[in-house]
Amino acid sequence: MKKFVLVIVMAFTVTQMWSQDAFLYKTVQKPVENRNFRIPLIGEKAPSFTAESTSGVIHFPRDYGKNWKIIMSHPQDFTPVCSSEILELANLQNEFSKLGVKLVVVSVDPLETHVQWKKALEQLSAKQNNPVQIKFPIVADDNLKISKEYGMIHSDSNTPRDVRGVYIVDPNNVIEAIYFYPNKVGRSTDELIRTVEALQTTFASNVLTPVNWKSGKDVLIPYIPDDNMTMNQLEKQGIYNVAWFMWYKSPKDISMTSPASSK
């Protein structure tokens, strides 16, 4: 009888040990990465990051103060399309500077490759342009951290194929415009400059810009003028309409502040 009781007690003890094994000997779990890499929307704050670049360590957007900022991203160094885009940005550095815009290029290759890419590009003469020094930083994102923060990596893979986004960020570090391009199609710097000029115009005065608007052209006003004003009075203010719901205004009659000022 005693042997039978002893067997029962031993069996119960072993059973309890096995049942509590998950609690007594916990397995250390590695944190699971959140794969919901969403693109930050227009009107949201631009995700901040600290990273190495060809201009040293940068802290975005802290290092850029109250300037407008453009992030242009790339999936790989030494690719022909991306190389042509970097060269064109470099050729237009003075134009962007006049607009109060700071350029930041992000590529998923390591810093060492960026340094070699920059060196090679600065020795080229493209589109009848002389070699030009690249003054903006090329940021290393070889761990894909920035690309994920900006929603350019698919949730089911780590391929950098779609790291082809452009983000225009205002002086308050809010995203104002986003473009995405396929890796076979070069981006338009003309459209980039046009969009910045349009945004700065709408920031500086209570106006809108119509289709295909370019700097110096008439703008739209987002309201219907006072009914008590005569057409002659409206014309003196540079205001006219093509329909009751579409009112234009001459750009010489709108107030403008400096490009780098915030709204």
Buried (B, 14 or more C-beta within 10 A) or exposed (E): EEEEEEEEEEEEEEEEEEEEEEEEEEEEEEEEEEEEBEBBEEEEEBBEBEBBBBBEEBEBBEBBEEBBBBBBBBBBBEBEBBBBBBBBBBBBBEEBEEBBBBBBBBBBBBBEBBBEBBEEBBEBEBEEEEEBEBEBBBBBBBEBBBBBBBBBBEEEEEEBEBBBBBBBBBBEBBBBBBBBBEBEEBBBBEEBBBBBBBBBBBBBBEBBBEEEBEBEEBBBBEEEBEEEEEEEEBEEBBBBBEEEEEBBBBBEEBEEEEBBBEE
